Amino acid sequence: MEKHIATYLFQHKNCPLPGIGSLELLDGSAYISVGDKKAIAPVPTIYLSETGTKILPEEFELYIAEIENIPTWEAKNRLTHFCRQISELPVHGELPLASIGVFYKDPGNKTGFRNFPLPKTFAPDVKAEKIIHPNESHDMVVGDKLTTTAAMSEFYSEKTMATRNKWWIAPAIIALLSLLFILIYFNSQRHNTNSGNAQPVQSNNLTESYQLK
């Protein structure tokens, strides 16, 4: 029975257990380990749900009957007997399920299931290396607009070139203002002789040192 439960669970991701609940299989998520340059395989998780089942027990009983080539009533009896073993576990008692996990009773007398780690041979890690294609164009979203990396690169390239082409404007304006200031300054000096440290030069009368005869 343990083997049938495990096989049915992996095929349908759900296996009903009358009077107990159902086992459910949840797929894990793969992730990238950048440092190890590996893609870590997803690890599935099995848990016991007591809220009901997505599959009717009759469907699982029919599956058992077909595999064992027995009447459905006998398949039902075998499944009921196995589920009774689970429900009658003592506190801290355990009942293994094939090689995928174990049923147990916690200190509060509640039934639970603890799955075993899946062997790496079933889900090996694979080599994964980040590859950058600098010249490839990829789709991207800017605000609420869909564009490409090539279009954005061209946009910023044109913007940068436009900025570079205008670098001379500011120095030219400064040079013109400086020249205008110099012209105004010298022009004002030409019309104002008393500006600055200019002092009038007084001429002294020369003393006669000799006389002509």
Backbone hydrogen bonds, N-H to C=O, Kabsch-Sander energy under -0.5 kcal/mol:
donor,donor_aa,acceptor,acceptor_aa,energy
5,I,1,M,-2.4
6,A,2,E,-2.2
7,T,3,K,-2.5
8,Y,4,H,-2.6
9,L,5,I,-2.3
10,F,6,A,-2.0
11,Q,7,T,-1.6
12,H,8,Y,-2.4
13,K,9,L,-2.4
15,C,23,L,-2.3
17,L,21,G,-2.8
20,I,17,L,-2.4
21,G,17,L,-2.6
22,S,49,S,-2.2
23,L,15,C,-2.4
24,E,47,Y,-2.4
25,L,13,K,-1.8
26,L,24,E,-0.6
26,L,45,T,-3.3
27,D,25,L,-0.5
31,Y,40,I,-1.3
33,S,38,K,-3.1
34,V,32,I,-0.9
37,K,33,S,-1.1
38,K,33,S,-1.8
39,A,126,V,-3.5
40,I,31,Y,-2.8
40,I,38,K,-0.7
45,T,26,L,-2.8
47,Y,24,E,-2.0
49,S,22,S,-3.2
49,S,47,Y,-0.6
59,E,56,L,-1.2
60,F,56,L,-1.1
61,E,57,P,-2.5
62,L,58,E,-2.2
63,Y,59,E,-1.7
64,I,60,F,-2.3
65,A,61,E,-2.4
66,E,62,L,-2.2
67,I,63,Y,-2.2
68,E,64,I,-2.9
69,N,65,A,-1.1
70,I,65,A,-1.8
75,A,71,P,-1.9
76,K,72,T,-2.4
77,N,73,W,-2.0
78,R,74,E,-2.3
79,L,75,A,-2.1
80,T,76,K,-2.6
81,H,77,N,-2.4
82,F,78,R,-2.0
83,C,79,L,-2.4
84,R,80,T,-2.0
85,Q,81,H,-1.6
86,I,82,F,-1.5
87,S,83,C,-2.3
88,E,84,R,-1.8
89,L,86,I,-1.5
92,H,105,K,-2.4
93,G,90,P,-2.6
95,L,103,F,-2.5
97,L,101,G,-2.8
98,A,96,P,-0.6
100,I,97,L,-2.1
101,G,97,L,-1.1
102,V,114,R,-1.9
103,F,95,L,-3.0
104,Y,112,G,-2.2
105,K,93,G,-1.5
106,D,110,K,-2.3
109,N,106,D,-2.5
112,G,104,Y,-2.5
114,R,102,V,-2.4
115,N,113,F,-0.5
116,F,100,I,-2.8
122,F,119,P,-1.7
123,A,119,P,-0.8
126,V,39,A,-1.8
128,A,37,K,-2.1
133,H,131,I,-0.5
136,E,133,H,-1.4
140,M,147,T,-2.8
142,V,140,M,-0.5
142,V,145,K,-2.8
143,G,141,V,-0.6
144,D,142,V,-0.6
145,K,142,V,-1.9
147,T,140,M,-3.2
147,T,145,K,-0.5
149,T,138,H,-2.3
152,M,148,T,-2.0
153,S,149,T,-2.3
154,E,150,A,-2.2
155,F,151,A,-2.1
156,Y,152,M,-2.4
157,S,153,S,-2.0
158,E,154,E,-2.4
159,K,155,F,-1.9
160,T,156,Y,-2.1
161,M,157,S,-2.3
162,A,158,E,-2.2
163,T,159,K,-1.7
164,R,160,T,-2.3
165,N,161,M,-2.2
166,K,162,A,-0.6
166,K,163,T,-0.8
167,W,164,R,-1.4
169,I,166,K,-1.1
170,A,166,K,-0.5
172,A,168,W,-2.0
173,I,169,I,-2.2
174,I,170,A,-2.2
175,A,171,P,-2.5
176,L,172,A,-2.3
177,L,173,I,-2.3
178,S,174,I,-2.3
179,L,175,A,-2.4
180,L,176,L,-2.4
181,F,177,L,-2.2
182,I,178,S,-2.2
183,L,179,L,-2.4
184,I,180,L,-2.3
185,Y,181,F,-2.3
186,F,182,I,-2.5
187,N,183,L,-2.1
188,S,184,I,-2.0
189,Q,185,Y,-1.6
190,R,186,F,-1.7
191,H,187,N,-1.1
192,N,188,S,-0.7
195,S,192,N,-0.8
198,A,195,S,-0.9
202,Q,200,P,-0.6
